[in-house]
Amino acid sequence: MSKLNRRHVLAGLAAGGLAPLTFAQPSELEKAARTEGRIASVGMPDDWANWRATWADLQRLYGLAHVDTDMSSAEEIAKIEAERANASIDIGDVGFEFGAIAKARGITRAYKPTTWVQVPDWAKDADGHWALAYTGTIAFAVNRRLLKEVPRSWKALFAAQPRVLIGAVGRAAQANATVLAAAHALGGDETKLQPALQAFAQLAKAHKLISTDPSPALMERAEAEVFLMWDFNALSYRDKIPNAADYEVLIPSDGSITSGYTTLLNKYSRRPAAGDLAREYIFSDAGQLNLARGNARPIRVDHLALPEDLKKKLLPAAQYQAARALKPALWTEEVKKLPRAWQREVLGA
């Protein structure tokens, strides 16, 4: 075991505020990270799952300056591969299915945080190359001011044919999972996406499908009548706009998909200690609560004491009855075919 992976323990939440991580052995990891002094991420912007709070904590507690470049999961992997020895980034956040893809390409570094045993086996790589920090479920954010009747199922959505924003299918895990969620509701699965592709093709034919990634600004401007995205993004974006009352966030009653996101530690990083320390903090109680404040469901939720204000922010549990977990073993292979299928069968390109 390397000295950077010696066992260390978390101080947790201290009275009056967050406490920095403390170590049973001399704090080689913290010292090395402080020496590196900064961390560069991709796909971990401030507004996504409340990453802002974690970056602020890492700056305040450990002196790590931070910069992020927002991009899709596929773009993150491509950037790491392209740069290699000239690495500019240290850590990224990608969709569930992209963790195994990145590991297979040999661009990741393993690191198991102290709380590793509390991460479910299904949500982590046995060797520590990836692990979900939080999960989300595909939801509708419906503009009630523009739509007289709120579609509460995929079937109702496709029947009404409102303007729908889905994002960059083939490149973004959120958009990919949206296609799978629709397929699940319409009788398909990870290896049978045709029902969803056909339904979205009808929207595209009617010029009602928008392939732009969702954002608070687009919701504020009502660029679409229905935005399709993770529940935590839908809730967080709604919280940020002045016309929040226009939007209802719901889980479609006839089916959805629950998946998650994993950090990737760049094998070629010039600041490996900063990356390891960031992952350690993300899986600590404090880091997991930061994600919960961004409306994401922490992977260690069963081991956390969620404050009442956080519990109230979440959608009712009953809405998730028809949602099911992503099957990554099937999806990792099938999602590779999705970009071409989407272009050909939905966009007609």
N, C-alpha and C positions, 0 to 999 in steps of 0.2 A: 504494500500500500504506500503510495506517495505521501510525502509530508503534507501536501495540500488536501489530502483526503483523510487525515487523522480525524478520529471521532471528536465532534464538538457538540455542544448542547445549546439550546436556545434559552435566552432569558425570558422571552415571551413579552407580555405586557406589563410594564412597570407602572406603579402609581404615579399619576401626573403626566403620563405620556409613554411613547414607545421607548423601549430600551434596546441598545445595540446587541447584536449576537455576542455571546460569550463562549469561551472555548475551554474544554477540559485540559487540552494540551496548549502549549504556547501558541498564540494566535497567528500562525504563519499565513493563513488565508487572508485574514483581515489586513495584516501588515503588507502582504504582497499587493492586495487590491489598492490599498492607500498609496502605495508607491506608484502603481500604474496610473491612478488618479482620475480616470475617466472610463466611460463605457459607451459604446456605440451600438445601437439596436436597429433592427429592421422589423416593420410590421407590428410595432408596439407603441402607437401614438397615444398621446395623453387622453383622448376622448374614448379610447377603446378599453372597456372593462376597467376603467379608472387606473390605467398605468401611471397617470400623472402622480398619484399619491405615492406609488412605489419608487418612482424616480426621485421624488422629493425626499423620501426617507433615506434613500441610498446616498443622496447628496449631503443631507444633514448629519446622518450618523457615521458615514464612512468617507465623506469628502469626494464622492464620485460624481464628476460632471457628466452630463448625459446629452446625447443627441440621437434622434430617431429619424429614419427615412421610411415613410409608410409605403408599403407595397404588398402585393398578394403573396400567398404561400409559394406558388410556383416561381414567382419572381425572386423571392428570397433565396430559394435553393439555387436558382440560376446565377444569382449574384455571388453567392459563396463559391460556387464551382468556377465561375469566370475569374474571380480575383485570386483565389488560392494563396500563394505566398505573398501577394500584395494585399492581404486582407485589410479592409477598412472597417469591418463590423465584428462584433464579439458575440452577439446573441440575437436570436430572432424568435418569432412566435408564429407557428404554422398550424393548420388544421390537422386533426387526428390522422387522416390518411397520409399526410405528407411526412410524418415522423419516420415511418418505416422506409419511405422512399429516400429520404435524406441519409439515413443510416446505411442503406444498401449502396448508396453512391460514395460512401466513405468520406463524408465531409463533416461528420459530427464528432464530438468528444463526449465521453461518458463522465457523468458526475451525479452521485446519489446524495441528495440532501439528508440532513439528520432525521427528518420526519418520513423518510422513505417507506418505512414499514406501514405507515398509515395511508399510503396511496394504494388504492385497489389494484390487484394484479392485472386486471383487464385494461387499466389506464396507464400502464408503464411498460417500458422495455426492460427486460430482465437484467441487461447489462448497464442500464442507466443512461443510454443515449437519448432517450426522450421520455417524457411523462406528462400527462395532462395536468395542468394546474387548475383548470376550471372547465365547466361544461355550459352548453347553451342549447336551446331548442328553437327550431325555426318557427317564427311567429308572423302574424299580419299586423301592420300598423296602418289602420284604416282612417282616412280623413272623413269624419262624419259630417262635416260641413258640405262636402262635395257629393257624398253618396247618401241618398235617402235611406237605403237599406244596407246595413253592414253585413258583408259576406262573412259567415262564421265557419265556413268549410271550403275546401278546395273546389268541391263540386259547385257550390254557390258562386265562388269567385270566377270560375271559368264560364259559368252560365251567364253571369252579368257582364263579363268582359269590360271591366273598368280599365283605366290606365294603370299598368302594373310596373313597378321598378324592381328588377331582380339582381342587378349587378353583373359582374364579369364572369359568366359561366365558363368553366374550363381553366380559369386562372385563380379564382378566389374560393377558398373552402366554404365560405358562407353561401355563395351562389350555387356551388356544386351541391351542397346539402339541401338547398331549397328544391332543386330538381328531384333529388331522391325523396324528399318529404312529400312532394306532389305525387310521385310514382307510388309511394307507399299507400297514400290515400286512395289512389285510383286502381289499386290491385297489382301494382308492380313491386319491385324490390331492387336490391343492389345490382342484380344482373338483368333486370327487365325494366328499362327506363322508358320504353316506348309510350306507355300511357301518358307520361308527363311530357315527353317531347312533342307528342301530337297535340296536347292541350295548349302548350306554350306556342306551338306553331300557329294555332288559330289566333292567338293574341297578336303574334307578330304580323300575321296576314292582315289583321284589322288595324295595324299600326298602333297597337295599344301596349307594346312591350318595350321597356326601356332598359338597356343593358349598361347602365351607369351604376357604379357603386354608391350605395345610399350614404347620406350624410345629414347632419342636422340642418344645414343650409338648404338642401333640396327638400326636406320635409317642411321647413318654414315657408318655402316658396310654393309648396304644393305641386311639385313637378309631376307627381303621380297621385292617384287616388288611393292606391294600396302599395305599401312598401313591404317587401319580403326580406326578412333578416332574422338574425338571432334575437331571442327575447331580450337579452341583456343590452344589445345595441338599440333595439326599438324603445325600450324603457329609458335608457340613458339619453338618446337623442331627443325624445319627447320632453324630457326634463329640461333640456337646454334651450328650447325654442319659446318665444313669447306667445305663440298660438297653440300651446300644448293641449288646451281643451278641445281643439279640433280633432285630436287623434285618440282612437281607442286601440290598445294593444291586446291581442288575443292569440291563443294557440288554436289552430284550426281543429274543429271537432272530429273530423274524419281521418285524422292522422298527421303526424309530424315526425321529425327525426331529432334525436338528442345526440350531440357529439361534443367535441371539446378541442382545446388548443394546447399544444405543447411547446415549451421553449426548446430551441436548438442552440447548442454551444458550438461555435465555429471551430473546427479542428485547426484551422490556420490562424486563429486569433492571435494578435500581438499582446492582448491583455487577458490571458486565460483566468487569472485570479479574480478579476472584476466580474467576468462572466459566471464563474462558479459561485461567487458571493451573491450575485444577483439571483441565481437560481435558489440558493440556500434561503434567501430572504423571501422570495416569492412563495416558498412552501412553508414558511414559518406562520405562526398564528397571525402576526401582524400583516404579513403579505397576503394571506388568504382573506383576511377581513377587508383589505383594500380592494380586492377583486369583488367581494360581496357588495361593497359600497358602489361598485360599478354595475350592479344588478346581475353579475355573473354568479354561477353556483360554484363555490370552491370545491375542489376535489376532496379536501379533508373536512367537508361540512359536518360529518358525523362526529368529528373530534373537536369541533369548535362550539363555543357558546355564542350564538348569534344574538346581538342586541335586538330588542323589540322593534326599533326603528327600521332595521334591515329586514326583519321578517315581514313587516308591513309593506315594504316596497315590492316584494315578489308577487307574481301572479298567483291566484288560487291554485292549490295542488290539483283540484278537480279538473282543471283545464288540460292537464297533462296525461289524462287517462289513455288517450289514443296515440300518444307519442311512444316511440320505441328507440332503443339505442342503436346507433350505427354499428354495422358489422364490418369492422375494418379489414379482416382477412379477405373478404369479397370485394370491398369497396376500393381498396388500395390498387387492385388490378383494373377494376372496371372504370375507375375515374380517369385512367390514362386515355380511354377511348372517348371520353365525354367531349373534349374540345372539338374534335372533328365531327362527331355526331350532332352537336349543337349547331355548328356552322352549316352543316349540310341539311339537317332535317327541320331546324327551327328558323334559322335566318336565311336559308336558301342560298348560301354562298358556296 
